Amino acid sequence: MSNQTGHIRRRVVRKLRSVIDPELGVNIVDLGLVYQIRFDDQKIVVEFTTTTPGCPMRRFLQQQVEKAVKEIVAEEETFTTYEVNMVMKPDWAVEMIKEGVEFFSVPPPPRE
């Protein structure tokens, strides 16, 4: 991995940490929901999952991940597009949560 790619990967991870699972109050990176970040030519590709296949927040999470990655693409000259894929395999497990995570460290969004 080049220094430039490593730098951008770290930026993507930092940005994805702003995506909070509203049911658990924890970011998707620390929950272990982000499975892959890769770079294909001028495209950033992110694969992530949800805690359960029937997660009621999956559409919200998809939108938030897309928004976060889109912001990186807008700021980086190296990339012109992005792809965000929600995958269900491998199954997510609680063992994927980063050690020491405090649930509801971020309050849930207000109800509208």
N, C-alpha and C positions, 0 to 999 in steps of 0.2 A: 504494500500500500504506500503510495507516495505521500509526502508531507501534505500536499494540497488535499488529497483525498481524505487523509486522516483528519485534517482541520475541518473539512466540510462534514464528515461523519460526526465529529464532536458537536458541531453546530446543529445538525439534525437531531441528535440525541437531546441536546439542551432544549431545543424547540419542542420536541415531543414530550419532554417533562412538564410542559405547560398544559398538556392534554390530561385532564383529570377525569377519572371514572367517577361520575356523580353519585353512584350508589355506594362506593367505598371511600371516596374522598382521598384517593391516592393517584398519583400520575401513572400512566400506562407503562412507562419504562420500568419503574420500580415494582410494578405488579408483574412484570415479566410478560406483558402482552405483545411487545414488539419482538417479532421473530427474526426479521432480517432488514438490513439497510444495505442496498447495493447501488452501484452506479453503472449504467449501461450507456456508453457514449455520452450523450448530453442529457440523460434522463436519470433522475433520482427515483429509485424504486423502494417502497417500504411495504413490508408484509407484517400484519399484526393480527391478533385474534381478540376474542372476548372471553370473559370468564366462563360463559356457558353458551352453547349454540343458540339458545333461545333468548339471549340477553335482550331485554327491552330497550337498552340504550345503544344497540349496535349501530343504528343509523346516525345517531348523534355522534358517537365516537368516530365513525367513518368521516363525517363532515369535519370534525375537529382535526383529525389527522391530515386530511386533505388540505385544510386551511393552513396548518402549520408547515407542511412541506411546500405548499404553493408560495408561502412567504420566503422560504429559503431560496427557491428557484428565482423569485423576483429580485433577490439581493445578490445572487451569485451569477457572474457572467459565464461561468463554465457550463451551466445547465440551462436548458431551454424548456424542459418539460418534466413532468413527474407522473408516477403511477403509484396508486395506493391500493393494495389488495388486502381484503379481510379474508383470512384463511381459518379453517376449523381443524386442520391437522398440522402438526400433532395437537392432541387435546391439551388444553391448558390445565395445570395442576397447581395447587397452593404452594407446592415446593418451589415454584418458579418465582415467588415473591422474594424480592431482595430482603436480606436479613435486616432486622431493626426497623422495618417500616411501621409507622404509626398510622392506623386507619383514621379517617376523618381528620387528618392534619390540615386539610383544606375543606372549609365548610361546603356543603352541597349548594348548588345554585338556587336562587330563590324561585319559587313556583310562580308561574305567570297566569 
